[in-house]
Amino acid sequence: MMSTPDLRSTLFTHLLVAMFGMGSWVAVNSLWVELPVVTKILPEGWNLPAYLTVLIALSNVGPLSVTLAHKFFPGLLNDRCVIYAIQVLGVISSIALALSWDRTVQIGEEQHSVAFLTLAFVLAFVCCTSNVTLLPFMFSLPPKYLRTFFVGQGLSAFFPCMAALAQGVGQLECRNSSNANGSHSLQPHYLEENFTASTFFWFLGGLMFVSMLSFIGLDRKGNSKQREPSSAKESCHLTTESEQALKPPAPFCTKRNIYLLILLAVSNALTNGVLPSIQTYSCLPYGSTTFHLAVVLGNLANPLACFIAMFALWRSSAGLGALALLGLLFGVYILTLAAFSPCPPLLGTSMGIALVVIAWMLFTGLFSYLKVVIGSILHEAGHLALVWCGATIQLGSLIGALVMFPLVSIYQLFTFAQACVDTCGQ
């Protein structure tokens, strides 16, 4: 049994780790959920998602550079210094975004939102690089904290989503409108948000600042632990890198680890690239309420699955493959709904609404659990394994985004459901 001070210290460390992990993708997730607001003001309009996709792809120069440095120049980079640098950069960029996101510059004959696009690239650079810096830092902590880190990563999508809901993003009313020929029709009227995009980006800056403070707390806790004399008792505090160096890690280049990395790449390609790009197509035909439910409950399923993994870790390779297959089946159902948009199956029925929401919850939850388990297993293979874990997450996300970008934005294989227009004879 842990004493009360040890229990409090452990719970506080879990909180720090969760808030530290939250900062990994909170900026990019915030940019995506705020798009319906900024597209109404910025000159690029709904071309902004295409610009954002390209900027995120280009920002992979960060994780690529870090991964190559670890591979060819071991020991050159200090993980802590890199984390401090990208977190300070993230806080400054978030503040700058709140102050200048709507400023435009004349380029040729057109106005362009140079400030927003430049700061979006910087924030994407911070998030992408975090995958290959934050995860290796977690090697200095016991494995149980790695699962809490993934809970925090789930919160990086949940917090911006809840802020956007409080803001009232995308709310509309169908109002009667008179046409030139005297006929009447329903037209969408978007309601004004409860607070501005600047306020939302200040909130983002606050989340990034909390993540930075959490890392400072973890770093100081680790340093103080290194200065403590060794004790015969089992400690519930941080395990330092020097202590872990005494225990040689398991070999990294094994068939099982390669199999796990492949599963990790596929799961991140689906959850961070493929399915998010068609979420509106799969949900909006059933109504804006269905879309918001799928987004909120799907993002809630992420940290919930990570929390379950803290107590029940399924390590079987066959079992993980089965979970991936089951999650893939839900993903195929979601893709099918998007392909049939704006007239998907069971449109206008409670069953159709329930199925699409449940599919998003289970799809997100299963793959979130899978990622936590794989990360925990790779933790045992050493620091380099966690570097490759982060690189694989980023690579899978990039491949998924690059595959879907031309299908959605160039070839336009999916069709939007027009608000307030009955195109399916319901």
C-alpha positions in Angstrom: 0.0 0.0 0.0 1.3 3.5 -0.9 1.4 6.1 1.8 -0.7 9.2 1.4 2.2 11.4 0.3 3.3 8.8 -2.3 -0.2 8.5 -3.6 -0.6 12.2 -4.0 2.8 12.5 -5.7 1.8 9.7 -8.2 -1.6 11.3 -9.0 0.1 14.7 -9.4 2.6 13.1 -11.8 -0.2 11.5 -13.8 -1.9 14.9 -14.1 1.4 16.5 -15.3 1.9 13.8 -17.8 -1.7 14.1 -19.1 -1.4 17.9 -19.5 2.1 17.4 -21.1 0.6 15.0 -23.6 -2.3 17.3 -24.3 0.0 19.8 -25.8 1.3 17.4 -28.5 -1.6 17.9 -31.0 -3.8 20.5 -29.5 -2.7 23.3 -31.9 -3.5 21.4 -35.1 -6.8 20.1 -33.7 -7.7 23.6 -32.8 -7.0 24.9 -36.3 -9.3 22.3 -37.8 -12.2 22.8 -35.5 -12.1 26.6 -35.9 -12.1 26.4 -39.7 -15.9 27.1 -40.0 -15.3 30.4 -38.3 -12.2 31.7 -40.0 -13.3 30.6 -43.5 -16.1 33.2 -43.3 -13.6 36.0 -42.9 -10.3 35.0 -44.6 -10.1 35.5 -48.4 -9.2 31.8 -49.1 -12.6 30.7 -47.8 -13.1 26.9 -47.9 -9.8 26.5 -49.8 -8.2 26.9 -46.4 -8.5 23.1 -45.5 -6.5 22.3 -48.7 -3.9 24.9 -47.7 -3.8 23.5 -44.1 -3.3 19.9 -45.4 -0.3 21.0 -47.5 1.2 23.0 -44.6 0.9 20.0 -42.3 2.6 17.8 -44.9 5.4 20.3 -45.3 5.9 20.6 -41.5 7.0 17.0 -41.4 10.5 18.3 -42.1 10.7 18.7 -38.3 10.1 15.1 -37.3 12.2 13.9 -40.3 15.2 16.0 -39.1 14.9 14.8 -35.5 14.6 11.1 -36.6 17.6 11.3 -38.9 19.6 13.0 -36.2 18.8 10.2 -33.7 19.7 7.6 -36.4 23.0 9.0 -37.7 24.2 11.2 -34.9 23.1 9.5 -31.6 23.4 11.8 -28.6 23.5 14.9 -30.7 20.1 16.1 -29.7 19.0 16.7 -26.1 15.3 15.7 -26.0 14.6 18.1 -23.1 16.1 21.1 -24.9 14.2 20.3 -28.1 10.9 20.0 -26.1 11.5 23.3 -24.4 12.2 25.0 -27.7 9.1 23.7 -29.5 6.8 24.4 -26.6 8.0 28.0 -26.2 7.6 28.3 -30.0 4.1 26.9 -29.7 3.0 29.3 -27.0 4.4 32.3 -28.8 2.8 31.3 -32.1 -0.6 30.8 -30.5 -0.5 34.2 -29.0 0.6 35.7 -32.3 -2.3 33.9 -34.0 -4.8 35.3 -31.5 -3.5 38.8 -32.3 -3.1 38.7 -36.1 -5.0 35.7 -37.6 -7.3 37.9 -39.7 -4.6 40.2 -41.2 -4.2 39.8 -45.0 -1.5 40.9 -47.5 -2.0 41.9 -51.1 -0.1 39.4 -53.3 -0.5 40.2 -57.0 -4.2 41.0 -57.5 -5.5 39.0 -54.6 -5.6 39.2 -50.8 -4.0 36.3 -48.9 -4.0 35.5 -45.2 -0.3 35.3 -44.9 -0.3 35.6 -41.1 -2.7 32.8 -40.5 -1.0 30.4 -43.0 2.5 31.2 -41.6 1.5 30.7 -38.0 -0.5 27.6 -39.0 2.7 26.1 -40.5 4.7 26.9 -37.4 2.1 25.3 -35.1 1.9 22.3 -37.4 5.7 22.1 -37.2 5.5 22.1 -33.4 2.8 19.4 -33.3 4.5 17.1 -35.9 7.9 17.4 -34.2 6.4 16.6 -30.8 5.7 13.1 -31.9 9.4 12.3 -32.1 10.4 14.3 -29.0 7.7 13.9 -26.4 7.4 10.2 -26.7 11.2 9.5 -26.3 11.1 11.8 -23.2 8.5 9.4 -21.8 11.2 6.7 -21.7 12.5 8.4 -18.6 9.3 7.6 -16.8 7.8 4.2 -15.8 5.6 2.6 -18.4 2.4 3.3 -16.6 2.9 7.0 -17.3 3.1 6.4 -21.0 -0.6 5.3 -21.0 -1.5 8.6 -19.2 0.4 10.4 -21.9 -1.9 8.9 -24.5 -4.9 10.0 -22.4 -3.5 13.5 -22.7 -3.2 13.2 -26.4 -6.8 12.3 -26.5 -7.6 15.4 -24.6 -5.8 17.4 -27.2 -8.8 16.8 -29.5 -11.5 16.9 -26.8 -10.7 20.3 -25.3 -10.7 22.2 -28.6 -13.9 20.4 -29.6 -15.7 21.4 -26.4 -14.5 25.0 -26.8 -15.8 25.0 -30.4 -19.2 23.7 -29.2 -19.3 26.4 -26.5 -18.5 28.9 -29.2 -21.4 27.7 -31.3 -19.4 26.8 -34.4 -21.5 25.8 -37.4 -24.9 26.4 -35.9 -27.5 27.4 -38.4 -31.2 27.9 -38.9 -33.3 27.1 -42.0 -35.3 30.3 -42.8 -37.9 31.0 -45.5 -36.5 33.2 -48.2 -38.3 34.8 -51.2 -36.7 34.2 -54.6 -36.7 36.6 -57.6 -39.7 34.8 -59.2 -41.8 35.1 -56.1 -41.4 31.6 -54.9 -40.3 30.7 -51.3 -37.5 28.3 -50.3 -35.6 27.4 -47.1 -32.1 28.9 -46.9 -29.4 28.3 -44.3 -28.7 31.2 -42.0 -25.6 30.7 -39.9 -25.8 32.0 -36.3 -23.2 34.4 -34.9 -20.7 32.6 -32.6 -20.8 33.2 -28.9 -17.2 34.4 -28.9 -14.6 35.3 -31.6 -11.9 33.3 -33.2 -9.3 35.5 -31.4 -10.8 34.4 -28.1 -10.6 30.8 -29.2 -6.9 31.2 -30.2 -6.2 32.8 -26.8 -7.7 29.6 -25.3 -5.3 27.6 -27.4 -2.4 29.7 -26.2 -3.6 28.9 -22.6 -3.6 25.2 -23.3 -0.1 25.3 -24.8 1.1 27.2 -21.8 -0.4 24.7 -19.4 1.4 21.9 -21.4 4.7 23.8 -21.1 4.3 24.3 -17.4 3.5 20.6 -17.0 6.8 19.6 -18.7 8.7 22.0 -16.5 7.2 20.3 -13.5 8.1 16.8 -14.9 11.6 17.9 -15.7 12.2 19.4 -12.3 10.6 16.3 -10.7 13.0 14.1 -12.6 16.0 16.2 -11.7 15.1 16.2 -8.0 14.7 12.4 -8.2 18.2 12.1 -9.7 19.6 13.9 -6.6 17.9 11.7 -4.1 19.9 8.9 -2.5 18.9 5.4 -3.6 16.3 3.6 -1.5 15.5 -0.1 -1.1 11.8 0.6 -1.2 9.9 0.5 -4.5 9.4 4.0 -5.7 6.3 5.3 -7.3 8.0 8.4 -8.6 9.8 9.0 -11.9 12.5 6.6 -13.0 15.5 8.4 -14.3 17.3 7.6 -17.5 20.4 6.6 -15.6 18.5 4.1 -13.6 16.9 2.6 -16.7 20.3 2.4 -18.3 21.2 -0.3 -15.8 18.4 -2.5 -17.2 19.3 -3.2 -20.8 16.2 -2.8 -23.0 14.8 -5.6 -25.1 16.0 -5.8 -28.7 14.2 -3.4 -31.0 14.5 -4.9 -34.5 12.3 -8.0 -34.1 9.5 -9.3 -36.2 7.0 -8.5 -33.4 8.1 -4.8 -33.2 8.0 -4.4 -36.9 4.5 -5.9 -36.9 3.5 -3.4 -34.2 4.9 -0.5 -36.1 3.0 -1.5 -39.2 -0.2 -1.7 -37.1 0.6 1.7 -35.6 1.2 3.3 -39.0 -2.1 1.9 -40.4 -4.1 3.0 -37.3 -2.7 6.6 -37.5 -3.3 6.8 -41.2 -6.9 6.0 -40.6 -7.5 8.0 -37.4 -5.4 11.1 -38.3 -5.7 11.2 -42.1 -8.3 9.1 -43.9 -11.4 9.3 -41.7 -11.2 12.9 -40.4 -11.1 14.1 -44.0 -14.6 12.6 -44.7 -16.3 13.1 -41.3 -18.5 15.8 -42.5 -19.6 13.7 -45.5 -20.5 10.8 -43.2 -22.3 12.7 -40.6 -23.8 15.9 -41.9 -26.5 14.2 -44.1 -28.1 13.0 -40.8 -28.1 16.6 -39.5 -25.8 19.0 -37.7 -26.8 17.6 -34.3 -25.6 14.1 -35.5 -22.3 15.6 -36.7 -21.7 17.3 -33.3 -22.5 14.1 -31.4 -20.2 12.1 -33.5 -17.4 14.6 -33.0 -17.8 15.0 -29.3 -18.4 11.4 -28.4 -15.7 10.2 -30.8 -13.2 12.6 -29.2 -14.4 11.5 -25.7 -13.8 7.8 -26.7 -10.2 8.6 -27.3 -9.1 9.5 -23.7 -11.6 6.9 -22.3 -10.0 4.1 -24.3 -6.5 5.3 -23.1 -7.8 5.3 -19.5 -9.0 1.7 -19.9 -5.6 0.7 -21.2 -4.1 1.9 -17.9 -5.8 -1.0 -16.2 -6.2 -3.6 -18.9 -3.4 -4.1 -21.4 -4.0 -6.7 -24.1 -0.5 -7.7 -25.3 -1.3 -10.6 -27.7 -0.2 -9.9 -31.3 -3.2 -11.8 -32.6 -5.5 -9.9 -30.3 -4.1 -6.6 -31.4 -4.6 -7.6 -35.0 -8.2 -8.6 -34.3 -8.8 -5.2 -32.6 -7.3 -3.4 -35.7 -9.6 -5.5 -38.0 -12.7 -4.7 -35.9 -11.8 -1.0 -36.0 -11.2 -1.2 -39.7 -14.7 -2.6 -40.2 -16.2 0.4 -38.5 -14.0 2.6 -40.6 -15.3 0.9 -43.8 -18.9 1.6 -42.6 -18.0 5.3 -42.1 -16.3 5.5 -45.5 -19.4 3.8 -47.1 -21.7 6.5 -45.6 -19.4 9.2 -46.9 -19.4 7.6 -50.4 -23.2 7.6 -50.5 -23.4 11.3 -49.3 -25.7 13.2 -49.5 -28.1 10.2 -49.4 -26.5 7.5 -47.1 -28.4 4.4 -45.9 -31.0 4.8 -43.2 -31.2 8.6 -43.8 -34.0 10.2 -41.8 -34.2 7.4 -39.2 -33.1 7.1 -35.6 -31.3 3.9 -36.4 -29.1 5.7 -39.0 -28.2 8.4 -36.6 -27.4 5.9 -33.8 -25.2 3.8 -36.1 -23.1 6.6 -37.4 -22.4 8.0 -33.9 -21.7 4.5 -32.5 -19.4 3.7 -35.5 -17.3 6.9 -34.8 -17.1 6.1 -31.1 -16.0 2.5 -31.6 -13.7 3.3 -34.5 -11.9 6.0 -32.4 -11.9 4.0 -29.2 -10.5 0.8 -30.7 -7.7 2.4 -32.5 -6.9 4.7 -29.5 -6.6 1.6 -27.3 -4.4 -0.1 -30.0 -2.0 2.9 -30.1 -1.6 2.9 -26.3 -0.9 -0.8 -26.1 1.7 -0.6 -28.9 3.3 2.4 -27.3 3.5 0.6 -24.0 5.1 -2.5 -25.6 7.6 -0.4 -27.5 8.5 1.4 -24.3 10.1 -1.8 -23.2 12.4 -1.9 -26.2 14.2 1.3 -25.3 14.6 5.0 -26.1 15.2 4.3 -29.9 11.9 2.3 -30.1 10.0 5.3 -28.8 11.7 7.6 -31.4 10.5 5.2 -34.1 7.1 5.0 -32.5 6.7 8.7 -32.8 8.1 8.7 -36.3 5.7 5.9 -37.3 2.7 7.8 -35.9 3.7 10.9 -37.9 4.4 8.8 -41.1 1.1 7.1 -40.9 -0.8 10.4 -40.4 1.1 11.9 -43.3 0.3 9.0 -45.7 -3.4 9.1 -44.7 -3.6 12.8 -45.4 -1.8 12.7 -48.7 -4.0 9.8 -49.9 -7.2 11.6 -49.1 -6.3 15.1 -50.1 -6.6 14.5 -53.9 -9.6 12.3 -53.5 -11.5 14.9 -51.5 -10.2 18.3 -52.7 -9.0 17.7 -56.3 -11.2 14.8 -57.7 -14.1 15.6 -55.3 -15.2 12.0 -55.0 -17.5 13.0 -52.1 -20.5 15.2 -52.2 -21.6 17.6 -49.4 -25.1 17.5 -48.1 -26.6 20.9 -48.7 -28.1 22.5 -45.6 -31.9 23.1 -45.7 -32.2 21.3 -49.0 -33.9 18.0 -49.4 -32.0 16.2 -52.1 -33.1 12.7 -51.2 -36.9 13.0 -51.2 -37.2 12.5 -47.4 
